[in-house]
Amino acid sequence: MITADDEFLTGLPVFQRFEDVVDPALYRALPPGWGLAIADIVDSTTAIQTGRYKAVNMAGAAVISGVSNSLGRHDLPFVFGGDGAAVTVPPGGLPLASAALSSVQRWVKDDLDLT
């Protein structure tokens, strides 16, 4: 049985060319109840200038992997910005995504010395 969440995801258009990212016709609003898990590294510019670009990128990527792994899904649309990321989250996954972001935040602070 296909859920409404799966139906939304399978109905999303796929960008065929890089230029397609600026075509508003290829974007869809999130369904009611969906959310975004968003994180950004504070003062990443300074960290990158001091040679810590790998740690900054790892922290940004950890947002995507942490949320995806916590939900057991790897089909959720996301944006990676190098020093942060945003992941779409279906309604039932919002509490898990929030907990995952908290875990990533602790790891980034404790192990990567970033905030």
C-alpha positions in Angstrom: 0.0 0.0 0.0 1.4 3.4 -1.0 1.1 6.0 1.8 0.4 9.7 1.1 4.0 10.4 2.1 5.3 8.0 -0.5 2.8 9.3 -3.1 4.2 12.8 -2.6 7.8 11.7 -2.9 7.3 9.5 -6.0 5.4 12.4 -7.7 8.3 14.8 -7.4 9.9 15.7 -10.7 13.6 14.8 -11.2 15.9 17.5 -12.5 17.4 16.3 -15.8 19.8 19.2 -16.3 21.6 21.5 -13.9 19.7 24.5 -15.3 16.4 22.9 -14.1 17.1 23.9 -10.5 15.9 27.4 -11.4 12.7 26.3 -13.0 9.9 27.0 -10.4 7.5 24.6 -12.3 9.6 21.7 -11.0 9.1 22.5 -7.3 6.3 21.4 -5.1 5.0 22.7 -1.7 5.4 20.3 1.2 2.1 18.6 2.1 0.3 19.7 5.3 2.1 18.6 8.5 5.5 18.1 6.9 8.4 20.0 8.3 12.1 20.9 7.7 15.0 19.8 9.8 17.5 22.6 9.3 20.9 23.3 10.8 23.8 25.7 10.1 27.3 25.9 11.5 27.9 29.1 13.4 30.9 31.1 12.1 31.8 28.5 9.5 33.6 31.1 7.5 36.2 31.5 10.2 36.5 27.7 10.6 37.0 27.3 6.9 39.6 30.1 6.8 41.6 28.3 9.5 41.6 25.1 7.5 38.7 23.3 9.1 36.7 22.9 5.9 36.5 19.1 6.2 35.0 19.4 9.7 32.5 22.0 8.6 31.4 19.8 5.6 31.2 16.8 7.8 29.0 18.6 10.3 26.7 19.8 7.4 26.5 16.3 5.9 25.8 14.8 9.4 22.5 16.7 9.4 21.3 14.8 6.4 22.6 11.4 7.4 21.5 11.8 11.0 17.9 12.7 10.1 17.7 10.1 7.3 19.1 7.3 9.4 16.8 8.2 12.4 13.8 7.9 10.1 15.1 4.8 8.3 14.5 6.7 5.0 16.9 7.8 2.4 14.4 9.1 -0.1 13.7 12.4 1.5 14.5 15.6 -0.4 17.4 17.6 1.1 19.7 20.5 0.4 23.3 20.5 1.4 25.0 23.9 1.7 28.5 22.8 2.9 28.1 24.4 6.3 24.6 23.2 6.9 21.6 21.4 5.4 17.8 21.1 5.3 15.9 17.8 5.1 12.2 17.4 4.5 10.5 15.4 7.2 7.0 13.8 7.0 4.7 14.5 9.9 5.3 11.2 11.8 9.0 11.7 11.7 9.2 15.2 13.2 10.0 14.0 16.8 12.7 11.6 15.6 14.2 14.3 13.3 14.3 16.7 16.2 16.1 14.1 18.4 18.5 13.4 15.6 19.4 17.1 15.2 20.0 17.3 18.9 22.4 14.3 18.7 24.2 15.8 15.7 24.5 19.1 17.5 26.1 17.4 20.5 28.5 15.4 18.3 29.5 18.5 16.3 30.3 20.4 19.5 32.0 17.6 21.4 34.0 15.9 18.5 34.4 18.6 15.9 34.6 21.6 18.3 32.0 23.5 16.2 28.6 24.9 17.0 
